Amino acid sequence: MPVADQEIIEPVKALVKALGSAFTVKDQDTVKQLISPDHVAVTPYAGRPLNTSEQLEKLAELDLEIVSVERETLTVLGPEAVLVHQEKILSGTYQGEPLPDRVYSTAIWTKLDGKWCERFYQETAVI
């Protein structure tokens, strides 16, 4: 991997982990800092895509534990864009309903006003 790519991947990888942690502890301030104002999240349990304000509003209804991240790949798409793939083992509920045990996620992180943030997130249940 080129050194330039590694210099992009390492900070984004740390932010990806911080965002996951923020969702598990329902830290709205950190979630808001790490996702873009135009963020969209598509998950198998929300029933429809959620924008930034909806995600923050519904964060209290999410009881999430990321048990493990089994596979993680970060691909630099350019100096200001990274594609993140993860396979996760989850535990918890959303609006009282159980979360899928295993999901495959794809996220796009970009630089916005000079700082990295997640702009798009999609999770698919792995059956």
Secondary structure as UniProt FT lines:
FT   HELIX           3..24
FT   TURN            25..26
FT   HELIX           28..34
FT   STRAND          35..42
FT   TURN            44..46
FT   STRAND          50..51
FT   HELIX           52..58
FT   HELIX           59..61
FT   STRAND          62..78
FT   TURN            79..80
FT   STRAND          81..94
FT   TURN            95..96
FT   STRAND          97..98
FT   STRAND          102..112
FT   TURN            113..114
FT   STRAND          115..125
//
